[in-house]
Amino acid sequence: MSNFLCEKKQDIDYFLKKQAIRYEIQGLARTYFVIEDKTFDHISEIKILGYFTLSQKTLNIDKGISKTKIKKLTGFSNPREKNIPVFLIGQLGKNDKFRSKISGDELIEKAHFKIKEGQEKIAGRGILVECKNIPYLRNFYEKHNYIFIDKEYKKGDLLQYLKILNPEDIIEKR
């Protein structure tokens, strides 16, 4: 992990080096590495191209969200339950040293694949990401079919985006 570098987003670098192991041990999140597809003789030869961290979260449907948006998020126009179980992509980052070897699109698709494996075993309505209000981040998540959760945000709050998982995909497999 010491060879991982993300200068643009230092919180990505900090999380991996200072918090990921503690989150693993405490059962708060799982961190997955995307490594170069080669066989290695020594662990020092492993090239971490990127990583993502997954967790579970409960998304609270605030009163400030429109009924149309609530139906889209929950599947019900007037849900009894105002909390939705979701998978959280807590971290998603590429190693600056190997930026050309993996795209952000490939990295998020690997995270989606892991989440779908988990959804087969446990329930989860969608995938939540929380990001700073930066246009390229917003565009990135919207390109991957995440829906902006339009609610009241305070200054400095992270914006929330939700990607609805298709329950029919899981039911058909059973």
Helices and strands as residue ranges (DSSP letters): H 10-14, I 15-19, H 20-25, E 30-35, G 43-45, E 48-60, H 67-74, E 83-94, G 96-101, H 104-121, E 126-131, H 135-143, E 147-148, E 159-164, H 167-173
